[in-house]
Amino acid sequence: MEFSYSYRNTISQFSRADRILYGFSGADSQDLNTCPVEIRFKLSREGGEVPIIAFNAITQQFGYSQSHRLSLEEGQFITVVVPLLGMCYKNCKGADTIMKAFTQFSCRIIEARTPDESYYGGTGFVLDKDYKPLLYLTKSFSPTTENTAPITVHVSPTVFLNDKSVLTKAIIKKCIPFYLSQYPISSREPAFAPKIVIDDGSELFFTPNKPTPGININKDINNFLKGEIGEVLGQLK
């Protein structure tokens, strides 16, 4: 199957480990509590499977030397949380322009709209209108060895169940065959064939709980009144 230069460039950008993960401005910092979705993954002393969007940040933080290894006991792990913030939306005419839109910003969720559908995505991940993953990329990380392993392409089963939408159809007929065609993700990485895994991503993507202050305040007042109801009724006699 032949792929255009434009499409090859788009998927290469989509599959590239992000260089900057936490480059939030002051306004972004205030929005962290209302980010629409978070990525959460676990790392042990031996490393783990890291989403592409966080891969460079993890390698820079822990490095390859003894002094930067994870300070964990055997069997212990840490949970890394990456808040993904909404950035903007793009009006798109087709699947190729949707994928290209997702490569425009680091650590941001781009809403890509077609006349009939909406999708969300960013570097290495595509979500449906409910922020459920359709496609996302990971890579194995080890703090003690050179990280040259191929990426893993995770495809949700819902992609195959809903093959009538413009994007899911393109994932099946174009995106997956492209990954299977063995290409170099970048000029610095060897041309390893990515692995394809069917995975719904339920253990990786989370919609954060967003407490409603008014509801919490009402609950606190009600609990207080329940505890003091005897004294209040006594004062009314």
Helices and strands as residue ranges (DSSP letters): H 5-14, H 26-30, G 32-34, E 37-44, E 48-51, H 52-62, G 66-68, E 77-91, H 95-101, E 108-113, E 118-122, E 125-127, E 133-141, E 151-155, H 157-161, H 166-170, I 171-175, H 176-179, E 195-198, E 205-206, H 213-236
